[in-house]
Amino acid sequence: MTDAQLPEMRLLQDQLRLQGRRPDGFSACVLADGSIRINAAGRAAFYPPQGWASRFGRHLQQGYFDPAPTAPAQRR
């Protein structure tokens, strides 16, 4: 089974679309202990297998996976 076929990846993509986001750049994988790791934009979060999707959804709403703001260009 490829990563794109994993139920966790499909659920991740559904969560992102529900939040109005594009799933590009996000990935999900199941670790040996059963926990779920989500990677995106240089960030990673780890969730327990039960209820991970709702916790991830809250992190999305709180902006945890938003790109870091860039510093404004300085004049020379």
mmCIF file of the N, C-alpha and C atoms, coordinates in Angstrom:
data_MODEL
# 
_entry.id   MODEL 
# 
loop_
_atom_site.group_PDB 
_atom_site.id 
_atom_site.type_symbol 
_atom_site.label_atom_id 
_atom_site.label_alt_id 
_atom_site.label_comp_id 
_atom_site.label_asym_id 
_atom_site.label_entity_id 
_atom_site.label_seq_id 
_atom_site.pdbx_PDB_ins_code 
_atom_site.Cartn_x 
_atom_site.Cartn_y 
_atom_site.Cartn_z 
_atom_site.occupancy 
_atom_site.B_iso_or_equiv 
_atom_site.pdbx_formal_charge 
_atom_site.auth_seq_id 
_atom_site.auth_comp_id 
_atom_site.auth_asym_id 
_atom_site.auth_atom_id 
_atom_site.pdbx_PDB_model_num 
ATOM 1   N N  . MET A 1 1  ? 0.856   -1.185 0.000  1.00 0.00 ? 1  MET A N  1 
ATOM 2   C CA . MET A 1 1  ? 0.000   0.000  0.000  1.00 0.00 ? 1  MET A CA 1 
ATOM 3   C C  . MET A 1 1  ? 0.898   1.243  0.000  1.00 0.00 ? 1  MET A C  1 
ATOM 4   N N  . THR A 1 2  ? 0.650   2.169  -0.888 1.00 0.00 ? 2  THR A N  1 
ATOM 5   C CA . THR A 1 2  ? 1.427   3.403  -0.940 1.00 0.00 ? 2  THR A CA 1 
ATOM 6   C C  . THR A 1 2  ? 0.932   4.367  0.126  1.00 0.00 ? 2  THR A C  1 
ATOM 7   N N  . ASP A 1 3  ? 1.753   5.387  0.423  1.00 0.00 ? 3  ASP A N  1 
ATOM 8   C CA . ASP A 1 3  ? 1.358   6.379  1.422  1.00 0.00 ? 3  ASP A CA 1 
ATOM 9   C C  . ASP A 1 3  ? 0.029   7.042  1.070  1.00 0.00 ? 3  ASP A C  1 
ATOM 10  N N  . ALA A 1 4  ? -0.188  7.306  -0.215 1.00 0.00 ? 4  ALA A N  1 
ATOM 11  C CA . ALA A 1 4  ? -1.424  7.965  -0.634 1.00 0.00 ? 4  ALA A CA 1 
ATOM 12  C C  . ALA A 1 4  ? -2.648  7.097  -0.382 1.00 0.00 ? 4  ALA A C  1 
ATOM 13  N N  . GLN A 1 5  ? -2.464  5.780  -0.267 1.00 0.00 ? 5  GLN A N  1 
ATOM 14  C CA . GLN A 1 5  ? -3.583  4.875  -0.044 1.00 0.00 ? 5  GLN A CA 1 
ATOM 15  C C  . GLN A 1 5  ? -3.851  4.627  1.433  1.00 0.00 ? 5  GLN A C  1 
ATOM 16  N N  . LEU A 1 6  ? -2.956  5.064  2.301  1.00 0.00 ? 6  LEU A N  1 
ATOM 17  C CA . LEU A 1 6  ? -3.158  4.853  3.726  1.00 0.00 ? 6  LEU A CA 1 
ATOM 18  C C  . LEU A 1 6  ? -4.426  5.554  4.182  1.00 0.00 ? 6  LEU A C  1 
ATOM 19  N N  . PRO A 1 7  ? -5.228  4.905  5.026  1.00 0.00 ? 7  PRO A N  1 
ATOM 20  C CA . PRO A 1 7  ? -6.437  5.571  5.531  1.00 0.00 ? 7  PRO A CA 1 
ATOM 21  C C  . PRO A 1 7  ? -6.094  6.875  6.253  1.00 0.00 ? 7  PRO A C  1 
ATOM 22  N N  . GLU A 1 8  ? -4.965  6.910  6.941  1.00 0.00 ? 8  GLU A N  1 
ATOM 23  C CA . GLU A 1 8  ? -4.566  8.123  7.647  1.00 0.00 ? 8  GLU A CA 1 
ATOM 24  C C  . GLU A 1 8  ? -4.305  9.271  6.674  1.00 0.00 ? 8  GLU A C  1 
ATOM 25  N N  . MET A 1 9  ? -3.698  8.959  5.548  1.00 0.00 ? 9  MET A N  1 
ATOM 26  C CA . MET A 1 9  ? -3.416  10.003 4.558  1.00 0.00 ? 9  MET A CA 1 
ATOM 27  C C  . MET A 1 9  ? -4.714  10.522 3.941  1.00 0.00 ? 9  MET A C  1 
ATOM 28  N N  . ARG A 1 10 ? -5.635  9.625  3.678  1.00 0.00 ? 10 ARG A N  1 
ATOM 29  C CA . ARG A 1 10 ? -6.924  10.065 3.125  1.00 0.00 ? 10 ARG A CA 1 
ATOM 30  C C  . ARG A 1 10 ? -7.667  10.936 4.135  1.00 0.00 ? 10 ARG A C  1 
ATOM 31  N N  . LEU A 1 11 ? -7.638  10.541 5.408  1.00 0.00 ? 11 LEU A N  1 
ATOM 32  C CA . LEU A 1 11 ? -8.296  11.323 6.444  1.00 0.00 ? 11 LEU A CA 1 
ATOM 33  C C  . LEU A 1 11 ? -7.622  12.679 6.603  1.00 0.00 ? 11 LEU A C  1 
ATOM 34  N N  . LEU A 1 12 ? -6.301  12.703 6.532  1.00 0.00 ? 12 LEU A N  1 
ATOM 35  C CA . LEU A 1 12 ? -5.562  13.963 6.588  1.00 0.00 ? 12 LEU A CA 1 
ATOM 36  C C  . LEU A 1 12 ? -6.001  14.884 5.455  1.00 0.00 ? 12 LEU A C  1 
ATOM 37  N N  . GLN A 1 13 ? -6.052  14.363 4.243  1.00 0.00 ? 13 GLN A N  1 
ATOM 38  C CA . GLN A 1 13 ? -6.459  15.173 3.095  1.00 0.00 ? 13 GLN A CA 1 
ATOM 39  C C  . GLN A 1 13 ? -7.885  15.682 3.246  1.00 0.00 ? 13 GLN A C  1 
ATOM 40  N N  . ASP A 1 14 ? -8.774  14.847 3.760  1.00 0.00 ? 14 ASP A N  1 
ATOM 41  C CA . ASP A 1 14 ? -10.156 15.281 3.999  1.00 0.00 ? 14 ASP A CA 1 
ATOM 42  C C  . ASP A 1 14 ? -10.202 16.413 5.016  1.00 0.00 ? 14 ASP A C  1 
ATOM 43  N N  . GLN A 1 15 ? -9.434  16.277 6.097  1.00 0.00 ? 15 GLN A N  1 
ATOM 44  C CA . GLN A 1 15 ? -9.393  17.327 7.127  1.00 0.00 ? 15 GLN A CA 1 
ATOM 45  C C  . GLN A 1 15 ? -8.903  18.648 6.527  1.00 0.00 ? 15 GLN A C  1 
ATOM 46  N N  . LEU A 1 16 ? -7.867  18.571 5.721  1.00 0.00 ? 16 LEU A N  1 
ATOM 47  C CA . LEU A 1 16 ? -7.321  19.780 5.113  1.00 0.00 ? 16 LEU A CA 1 
ATOM 48  C C  . LEU A 1 16 ? -8.342  20.443 4.200  1.00 0.00 ? 16 LEU A C  1 
ATOM 49  N N  . ARG A 1 17 ? -9.007  19.659 3.398  1.00 0.00 ? 17 ARG A N  1 
ATOM 50  C CA . ARG A 1 17 ? -10.007 20.227 2.478  1.00 0.00 ? 17 ARG A CA 1 
ATOM 51  C C  . ARG A 1 17 ? -11.178 20.844 3.242  1.00 0.00 ? 17 ARG A C  1 
ATOM 52  N N  . LEU A 1 18 ? -11.575 20.209 4.348  1.00 0.00 ? 18 LEU A N  1 
ATOM 53  C CA . LEU A 1 18 ? -12.652 20.766 5.172  1.00 0.00 ? 18 LEU A CA 1 
ATOM 54  C C  . LEU A 1 18 ? -12.266 22.123 5.749  1.00 0.00 ? 18 LEU A C  1 
ATOM 55  N N  . GLN A 1 19 ? -10.995 22.326 5.988  1.00 0.00 ? 19 GLN A N  1 
ATOM 56  C CA . GLN A 1 19 ? -10.493 23.600 6.514  1.00 0.00 ? 19 GLN A CA 1 
ATOM 57  C C  . GLN A 1 19 ? -10.200 24.603 5.394  1.00 0.00 ? 19 GLN A C  1 
ATOM 58  N N  . GLY A 1 20 ? -10.469 24.198 4.143  1.00 0.00 ? 20 GLY A N  1 
ATOM 59  C CA . GLY A 1 20 ? -10.218 25.087 3.018  1.00 0.00 ? 20 GLY A CA 1 
ATOM 60  C C  . GLY A 1 20 ? -8.755  25.177 2.626  1.00 0.00 ? 20 GLY A C  1 
ATOM 61  N N  . ARG A 1 21 ? -8.003  24.146 2.932  1.00 0.00 ? 21 ARG A N  1 
ATOM 62  C CA . ARG A 1 21 ? -6.576  24.133 2.620  1.00 0.00 ? 21 ARG A CA 1 
ATOM 63  C C  . ARG A 1 21 ? -6.271  23.083 1.563  1.00 0.00 ? 21 ARG A C  1 
ATOM 64  N N  . ARG A 1 22 ? -5.146  23.277 0.895  1.00 0.00 ? 22 ARG A N  1 
ATOM 65  C CA . ARG A 1 22 ? -4.703  22.297 -0.089 1.00 0.00 ? 22 ARG A CA 1 
ATOM 66  C C  . ARG A 1 22 ? -3.830  21.265 0.614  1.00 0.00 ? 22 ARG A C  1 
ATOM 67  N N  . PRO A 1 23 ? -3.986  19.991 0.286  1.00 0.00 ? 23 PRO A N  1 
ATOM 68  C CA . PRO A 1 23 ? -3.196  18.958 0.952  1.00 0.00 ? 23 PRO A CA 1 
ATOM 69  C C  . PRO A 1 23 ? -1.739  18.863 0.495  1.00 0.00 ? 23 PRO A C  1 
ATOM 70  N N  . ASP A 1 24 ? -1.349  19.656 -0.502 1.00 0.00 ? 24 ASP A N  1 
ATOM 71  C CA . ASP A 1 24 ? 0.043   19.635 -0.959 1.00 0.00 ? 24 ASP A CA 1 
ATOM 72  C C  . ASP A 1 24 ? 0.978   19.967 0.206  1.00 0.00 ? 24 ASP A C  1 
ATOM 73  N N  . GLY A 1 25 ? 2.042   19.215 0.330  1.00 0.00 ? 25 GLY A N  1 
ATOM 74  C CA . GLY A 1 25 ? 3.030   19.499 1.349  1.00 0.00 ? 25 GLY A CA 1 
ATOM 75  C C  . GLY A 1 25 ? 2.761   18.868 2.700  1.00 0.00 ? 25 GLY A C  1 
ATOM 76  N N  . PHE A 1 26 ? 1.619   18.231 2.868  1.00 0.00 ? 26 PHE A N  1 
ATOM 77  C CA . PHE A 1 26 ? 1.315   17.536 4.115  1.00 0.00 ? 26 PHE A CA 1 
ATOM 78  C C  . PHE A 1 26 ? 1.502   16.040 3.910  1.00 0.00 ? 26 PHE A C  1 
ATOM 79  N N  . SER A 1 27 ? 1.978   15.363 4.933  1.00 0.00 ? 27 SER A N  1 
ATOM 80  C CA . SER A 1 27 ? 2.057   13.910 4.869  1.00 0.00 ? 27 SER A CA 1 
ATOM 81  C C  . SER A 1 27 ? 1.736   13.331 6.239  1.00 0.00 ? 27 SER A C  1 
ATOM 82  N N  . ALA A 1 28 ? 1.232   12.109 6.209  1.00 0.00 ? 28 ALA A N  1 
ATOM 83  C CA . ALA A 1 28 ? 0.904   11.393 7.441  1.00 0.00 ? 28 ALA A CA 1 
ATOM 84  C C  . ALA A 1 28 ? 1.534   10.020 7.373  1.00 0.00 ? 28 ALA A C  1 
ATOM 85  N N  . CYS A 1 29 ? 2.008   9.549  8.516  1.00 0.00 ? 29 CYS A N  1 
ATOM 86  C CA . CYS A 1 29 ? 2.511   8.177  8.574  1.00 0.00 ? 29 CYS A CA 1 
ATOM 87  C C  . CYS A 1 29 ? 2.210   7.604  9.956  1.00 0.00 ? 29 CYS A C  1 
ATOM 88  N N  . VAL A 1 30 ? 2.069   6.301  9.977  1.00 0.00 ? 30 VAL A N  1 
ATOM 89  C CA . VAL A 1 30 ? 1.823   5.585  11.220 1.00 0.00 ? 30 VAL A CA 1 
ATOM 90  C C  . VAL A 1 30 ? 3.175   5.071  11.719 1.00 0.00 ? 30 VAL A C  1 
ATOM 91  N N  . LEU A 1 31 ? 3.507   5.409  12.951 1.00 0.00 ? 31 LEU A N  1 
ATOM 92  C CA . LEU A 1 31 ? 4.768   4.986  13.540 1.00 0.00 ? 31 LEU A CA 1 
ATOM 93  C C  . LEU A 1 31 ? 4.625   3.600  14.162 1.00 0.00 ? 31 LEU A C  1 
ATOM 94  N N  . ALA A 1 32 ? 5.730   3.005  14.525 1.00 0.00 ? 32 ALA A N  1 
ATOM 95  C CA . ALA A 1 32 ? 5.742   1.636  15.058 1.00 0.00 ? 32 ALA A CA 1 
ATOM 96  C C  . ALA A 1 32 ? 4.868   1.476  16.295 1.00 0.00 ? 32 ALA A C  1 
ATOM 97  N N  . ASP A 1 33 ? 4.748   2.530  17.097 1.00 0.00 ? 33 ASP A N  1 
ATOM 98  C CA . ASP A 1 33 ? 3.928   2.438  18.308 1.00 0.00 ? 33 ASP A CA 1 
ATOM 99  C C  . ASP A 1 33 ? 2.452   2.730  18.050 1.00 0.00 ? 33 ASP A C  1 
ATOM 100 N N  . GLY A 1 34 ? 2.091   2.961  16.783 1.00 0.00 ? 34 GLY A N  1 
ATOM 101 C CA . GLY A 1 34 ? 0.700   3.222  16.414 1.00 0.00 ? 34 GLY A CA 1 
ATOM 102 C C  . GLY A 1 34 ? 0.340   4.692  16.371 1.00 0.00 ? 34 GLY A C  1 
ATOM 103 N N  . SER A 1 35 ? 1.223   5.565  16.855 1.00 0.00 ? 35 SER A N  1 
ATOM 104 C CA . SER A 1 35 ? 0.921   6.990  16.812 1.00 0.00 ? 35 SER A CA 1 
ATOM 105 C C  . SER A 1 35 ? 1.031   7.510  15.376 1.00 0.00 ? 35 SER A C  1 
ATOM 106 N N  . ILE A 1 36 ? 0.449   8.662  15.150 1.00 0.00 ? 36 ILE A N  1 
ATOM 107 C CA . ILE A 1 36 ? 0.397   9.273  13.817 1.00 0.00 ? 36 ILE A CA 1 
ATOM 108 C C  . ILE A 1 36 ? 1.312   10.490 13.810 1.00 0.00 ? 36 ILE A C  1 
ATOM 109 N N  . ARG A 1 37 ? 2.175   10.564 12.797 1.00 0.00 ? 37 ARG A N  1 
ATOM 110 C CA . ARG A 1 37 ? 3.031   11.742 12.618 1.00 0.00 ? 37 ARG A CA 1 
ATOM 111 C C  . ARG A 1 37 ? 2.546   12.502 11.397 1.00 0.00 ? 37 ARG A C  1 
ATOM 112 N N  . ILE A 1 38 ? 2.332   13.807 11.584 1.00 0.00 ? 38 ILE A N  1 
ATOM 113 C CA . ILE A 1 38 ? 1.953   14.697 10.485 1.00 0.00 ? 38 ILE A CA 1 
ATOM 114 C C  . ILE A 1 38 ? 3.116   15.644 10.247 1.00 0.00 ? 38 ILE A C  1 
ATOM 115 N N  . ASN A 1 39 ? 3.531   15.754 8.996  1.00 0.00 ? 39 ASN A N  1 
ATOM 116 C CA . ASN A 1 39 ? 4.611   16.670 8.602  1.00 0.00 ? 39 ASN A CA 1 
ATOM 117 C C  . ASN A 1 39 ? 4.068   17.702 7.624  1.00 0.00 ? 39 ASN A C  1 
ATOM 118 N N  . ALA A 1 40 ? 4.521   18.939 7.803  1.00 0.00 ? 40 ALA A N  1 
ATOM 119 C CA . ALA A 1 40 ? 4.181   20.001 6.849  1.00 0.00 ? 40 ALA A CA 1 
ATOM 120 C C  . ALA A 1 40 ? 4.963   21.253 7.186  1.00 0.00 ? 40 ALA A C  1 
ATOM 121 N N  . ALA A 1 41 ? 5.380   21.950 6.167  1.00 0.00 ? 41 ALA A N  1 
ATOM 122 C CA . ALA A 1 41 ? 6.008   23.270 6.298  1.00 0.00 ? 41 ALA A CA 1 
ATOM 123 C C  . ALA A 1 41 ? 7.088   23.307 7.375  1.00 0.00 ? 41 ALA A C  1 
ATOM 124 N N  . GLY A 1 42 ? 7.942   22.293 7.407  1.00 0.00 ? 42 GLY A N  1 
ATOM 125 C CA . GLY A 1 42 ? 9.024   22.277 8.378  1.00 0.00 ? 42 GLY A CA 1 
ATOM 126 C C  . GLY A 1 42 ? 8.580   22.004 9.804  1.00 0.00 ? 42 GLY A C  1 
ATOM 127 N N  . ARG A 1 43 ? 7.356   21.566 9.970  1.00 0.00 ? 43 ARG A N  1 
ATOM 128 C CA . ARG A 1 43 ? 6.822   21.256 11.291 1.00 0.00 ? 43 ARG A CA 1 
ATOM 129 C C  . ARG A 1 43 ? 6.373   19.808 11.325 1.00 0.00 ? 43 ARG A C  1 
ATOM 130 N N  . ALA A 1 44 ? 6.348   19.264 12.514 1.00 0.00 ? 44 ALA A N  1 
ATOM 131 C CA . ALA A 1 44 ? 5.829   17.910 12.694 1.00 0.00 ? 44 ALA A CA 1 
ATOM 132 C C  . ALA A 1 44 ? 5.027   17.874 13.984 1.00 0.00 ? 44 ALA A C  1 
ATOM 133 N N  . ALA A 1 45 ? 3.994   17.075 13.981 1.00 0.00 ? 45 ALA A N  1 
ATOM 134 C CA . ALA A 1 45 ? 3.191   16.864 15.185 1.00 0.00 ? 45 ALA A CA 1 
ATOM 135 C C  . ALA A 1 45 ? 2.914   15.377 15.300 1.00 0.00 ? 45 ALA A C  1 
ATOM 136 N N  . PHE A 1 46 ? 2.827   14.918 16.518 1.00 0.00 ? 46 PHE A N  1 
ATOM 137 C CA . PHE A 1 46 ? 2.600   13.502 16.803 1.00 0.00 ? 46 PHE A CA 1 
ATOM 138 C C  . PHE A 1 46 ? 1.293   13.378 17.578 1.00 0.00 ? 46 PHE A C  1 
ATOM 139 N N  . TYR A 1 47 ? 0.474   12.433 17.155 1.00 0.00 ? 47 TYR A N  1 
ATOM 140 C CA . TYR A 1 47 ? -0.848  12.262 17.755 1.00 0.00 ? 47 TYR A CA 1 
ATOM 141 C C  . TYR A 1 47 ? -1.059  10.801 18.139 1.00 0.00 ? 47 TYR A C  1 
ATOM 142 N N  . PRO A 1 48 ? -1.845  10.576 19.200 1.00 0.00 ? 48 PRO A N  1 
ATOM 143 C CA . PRO A 1 48 ? -2.205  9.192  19.535 1.00 0.00 ? 48 PRO A CA 1 
ATOM 144 C C  . PRO A 1 48 ? -3.137  8.649  18.461 1.00 0.00 ? 48 PRO A C  1 
ATOM 145 N N  . PRO A 1 49 ? -3.196  7.328  18.313 1.00 0.00 ? 49 PRO A N  1 
ATOM 146 C CA . PRO A 1 49 ? -4.026  6.766  17.243 1.00 0.00 ? 49 PRO A CA 1 
ATOM 147 C C  . PRO A 1 49 ? -5.525  7.068  17.409 1.00 0.00 ? 49 PRO A C  1 
ATOM 148 N N  . GLN A 1 50 ? -5.991  7.157  18.628 1.00 0.00 ? 50 GLN A N  1 
ATOM 149 C CA . GLN A 1 50 ? -7.407  7.445  18.854 1.00 0.00 ? 50 GLN A CA 1 
ATOM 150 C C  . GLN A 1 50 ? -7.636  8.947  18.898 1.00 0.00 ? 50 GLN A C  1 
ATOM 151 N N  . GLY A 1 51 ? -8.490  9.440  18.028 1.00 0.00 ? 51 GLY A N  1 
ATOM 152 C CA . GLY A 1 51 ? -8.857  10.855 18.033 1.00 0.00 ? 51 GLY A CA 1 
ATOM 153 C C  . GLY A 1 51 ? -7.836  11.794 17.416 1.00 0.00 ? 51 GLY A C  1 
ATOM 154 N N  . TRP A 1 52 ? -6.898  11.252 16.663 1.00 0.00 ? 52 TRP A N  1 
ATOM 155 C CA . TRP A 1 52 ? -5.860  12.120 16.106 1.00 0.00 ? 52 TRP A CA 1 
ATOM 156 C C  . TRP A 1 52 ? -6.418  13.140 15.128 1.00 0.00 ? 52 TRP A C  1 
ATOM 157 N N  . ALA A 1 53 ? -7.425  12.752 14.369 1.00 0.00 ? 53 ALA A N  1 
ATOM 158 C CA . ALA A 1 53 ? -7.939  13.652 13.330 1.00 0.00 ? 53 ALA A CA 1 
ATOM 159 C C  . ALA A 1 53 ? -8.563  14.908 13.938 1.00 0.00 ? 53 ALA A C  1 
ATOM 160 N N  . SER A 1 54 ? -9.293  14.768 15.029 1.00 0.00 ? 54 SER A N  1 
ATOM 161 C CA . SER A 1 54 ? -9.904  15.949 15.648 1.00 0.00 ? 54 SER A CA 1 
ATOM 162 C C  . SER A 1 54 ? -8.833  16.839 16.279 1.00 0.00 ? 54 SER A C  1 
ATOM 163 N N  . ARG A 1 55 ? -7.812  16.236 16.860 1.00 0.00 ? 55 ARG A N  1 
ATOM 164 C CA . ARG A 1 55 ? -6.715  17.033 17.419 1.00 0.00 ? 55 ARG A CA 1 
ATOM 165 C C  . ARG A 1 55 ? -5.957  17.766 16.313 1.00 0.00 ? 55 ARG A C  1 
ATOM 166 N N  . PHE A 1 56 ? -5.735  17.071 15.211 1.00 0.00 ? 56 PHE A N  1 
ATOM 167 C CA . PHE A 1 56 ? -5.072  17.704 14.078 1.00 0.00 ? 56 PHE A CA 1 
ATOM 168 C C  . PHE A 1 56 ? -5.921  18.868 13.562 1.00 0.00 ? 56 PHE A C  1 
ATOM 169 N N  . GLY A 1 57 ? -7.228  18.668 13.472 1.00 0.00 ? 57 GLY A N  1 
ATOM 170 C CA . GLY A 1 57 ? -8.125  19.742 13.033 1.00 0.00 ? 57 GLY A CA 1 
ATOM 171 C C  . GLY A 1 57 ? -8.020  20.969 13.923 1.00 0.00 ? 57 GLY A C  1 
ATOM 172 N N  . ARG A 1 58 ? -7.919  20.763 15.225 1.00 0.00 ? 58 ARG A N  1 
ATOM 173 C CA . ARG A 1 58 ? -7.760  21.899 16.145 1.00 0.00 ? 58 ARG A CA 1 
ATOM 174 C C  . ARG A 1 58 ? -6.418  22.596 15.907 1.00 0.00 ? 58 ARG A C  1 
ATOM 175 N N  . HIS A 1 59 ? -5.368  21.827 15.665 1.00 0.00 ? 59 HIS A N  1 
ATOM 176 C CA . HIS A 1 59 ? -4.071  22.440 15.377 1.00 0.00 ? 59 HIS A CA 1 
ATOM 177 C C  . HIS A 1 59 ? -4.132  23.276 14.098 1.00 0.00 ? 59 HIS A C  1 
ATOM 178 N N  . LEU A 1 60 ? -4.866  22.785 13.098 1.00 0.00 ? 60 LEU A N  1 
ATOM 179 C CA . LEU A 1 60 ? -5.030  23.569 11.868 1.00 0.00 ? 60 LEU A CA 1 
ATOM 180 C C  . LEU A 1 60 ? -5.721  24.893 12.165 1.00 0.00 ? 60 LEU A C  1 
ATOM 181 N N  . GLN A 1 61 ? -6.799  24.832 12.944 1.00 0.00 ? 61 GLN A N  1 
ATOM 182 C CA . GLN A 1 61 ? -7.548  26.050 13.274 1.00 0.00 ? 61 GLN A CA 1 
ATOM 183 C C  . GLN A 1 61 ? -6.696  27.033 14.072 1.00 0.00 ? 61 GLN A C  1 
ATOM 184 N N  . GLN A 1 62 ? -5.810  26.510 14.903 1.00 0.00 ? 62 GLN A N  1 
ATOM 185 C CA . GLN A 1 62 ? -4.953  27.365 15.729 1.00 0.00 ? 62 GLN A CA 1 
ATOM 186 C C  . GLN A 1 62 ? -3.746  27.896 14.959 1.00 0.00 ? 62 GLN A C  1 
ATOM 187 N N  . GLY A 1 63 ? -3.568  27.442 13.720 1.00 0.00 ? 63 GLY A N  1 
ATOM 188 C CA . GLY A 1 63 ? -2.488  27.956 12.887 1.00 0.00 ? 63 GLY A CA 1 
ATOM 189 C C  . GLY A 1 63 ? -1.142  27.285 13.093 1.00 0.00 ? 63 GLY A C  1 
ATOM 190 N N  . TYR A 1 64 ? -1.126  26.154 13.773 1.00 0.00 ? 64 TYR A N  1 
ATOM 191 C CA . TYR A 1 64 ? 0.135   25.479 14.043 1.00 0.00 ? 64 TYR A CA 1 
ATOM 192 C C  . TYR A 1 64 ? 0.899   25.139 12.763 1.00 0.00 ? 64 TYR A C  1 
ATOM 193 N N  . PHE A 1 65 ? 0.185   24.768 11.716 1.00 0.00 ? 65 PHE A N  1 
ATOM 194 C CA . PHE A 1 65 ? 0.834   24.365 10.469 1.00 0.00 ? 65 PHE A CA 1 
ATOM 195 C C  . PHE A 1 65 ? 0.915   25.498 9.450  1.00 0.00 ? 65 PHE A C  1 
ATOM 196 N N  . ASP A 1 66 ? 0.580   26.702 9.852  1.00 0.00 ? 66 ASP A N  1 
ATOM 197 C CA . ASP A 1 66 ? 0.700   27.838 8.938  1.00 0.00 ? 66 ASP A CA 1 
ATOM 198 C C  . ASP A 1 66 ? 2.182   28.138 8.704  1.00 0.00 ? 66 ASP A C  1 
ATOM 199 N N  . PRO A 1 67 ? 2.515   28.598 7.509  1.00 0.00 ? 67 PRO A N  1 
ATOM 200 C CA . PRO A 1 67 ? 3.909   28.958 7.257  1.00 0.00 ? 67 PRO A CA 1 
ATOM 201 C C  . PRO A 1 67 ? 4.336   30.105 8.171  1.00 0.00 ? 67 PRO A C  1 
ATOM 202 N N  . ALA A 1 68 ? 5.579   30.091 8.571  1.00 0.00 ? 68 ALA A N  1 
ATOM 203 C CA . ALA A 1 68 ? 6.104   31.173 9.401  1.00 0.00 ? 68 ALA A CA 1 
ATOM 204 C C  . ALA A 1 68 ? 6.130   32.454 8.587  1.00 0.00 ? 68 ALA A C  1 
ATOM 205 N N  . PRO A 1 69 ? 5.768   33.563 9.207  1.00 0.00 ? 69 PRO A N  1 
ATOM 206 C CA . PRO A 1 69 ? 5.812   34.830 8.459  1.00 0.00 ? 69 PRO A CA 1 
ATOM 207 C C  . PRO A 1 69 ? 7.248   35.184 8.109  1.00 0.00 ? 69 PRO A C  1 
ATOM 208 N N  . THR A 1 70 ? 7.398   35.764 6.963  1.00 0.00 ? 70 THR A N  1 
ATOM 209 C CA . THR A 1 70 ? 8.737   36.185 6.541  1.00 0.00 ? 70 THR A CA 1 
ATOM 210 C C  . THR A 1 70 ? 8.983   37.606 7.010  1.00 0.00 ? 70 THR A C  1 
ATOM 211 N N  . ALA A 1 71 ? 10.214  37.900 7.304  1.00 0.00 ? 71 ALA A N  1 
ATOM 212 C CA . ALA A 1 71 ? 10.574  39.253 7.721  1.00 0.00 ? 71 ALA A CA 1 
ATOM 213 C C  . ALA A 1 71 ? 10.489  40.178 6.530  1.00 0.00 ? 71 ALA A C  1 
ATOM 214 N N  . PRO A 1 72 ? 10.023  41.384 6.738  1.00 0.00 ? 72 PRO A N  1 
ATOM 215 C CA . PRO A 1 72 ? 9.969   42.329 5.619  1.00 0.00 ? 72 PRO A CA 1 
ATOM 216 C C  . PRO A 1 72 ? 11.377  42.660 5.130  1.00 0.00 ? 72 PRO A C  1 
ATOM 217 N N  . ALA A 1 73 ? 11.484  42.900 3.863  1.00 0.00 ? 73 ALA A N  1 
ATOM 218 C CA . ALA A 1 73 ? 12.782  43.244 3.286  1.00 0.00 ? 73 ALA A CA 1 
ATOM 219 C C  . ALA A 1 73 ? 13.258  44.576 3.864  1.00 0.00 ? 73 ALA A C  1 
ATOM 220 N N  . GLN A 1 74 ? 14.516  44.622 4.178  1.00 0.00 ? 74 GLN A N  1 
ATOM 221 C CA . GLN A 1 74 ? 15.071  45.852 4.743  1.00 0.00 ? 74 GLN A CA 1 
ATOM 222 C C  . GLN A 1 74 ? 15.646  46.721 3.628  1.00 0.00 ? 74 GLN A C  1 
ATOM 223 N N  . ARG A 1 75 ? 15.491  48.007 3.805  1.00 0.00 ? 75 ARG A N  1 
ATOM 224 C CA . ARG A 1 75 ? 16.062  48.942 2.829  1.00 0.00 ? 75 ARG A CA 1 
ATOM 225 C C  . ARG A 1 75 ? 17.542  49.105 3.082  1.00 0.00 ? 75 ARG A C  1 
ATOM 226 N N  . ARG A 1 76 ? 18.251  49.295 2.027  1.00 0.00 ? 76 ARG A N  1 
ATOM 227 C CA . ARG A 1 76 ? 19.697  49.509 2.149  1.00 0.00 ? 76 ARG A CA 1 
ATOM 228 C C  . ARG A 1 76 ? 20.041  50.920 1.781  1.00 0.00 ? 76 ARG A C  1 
# 
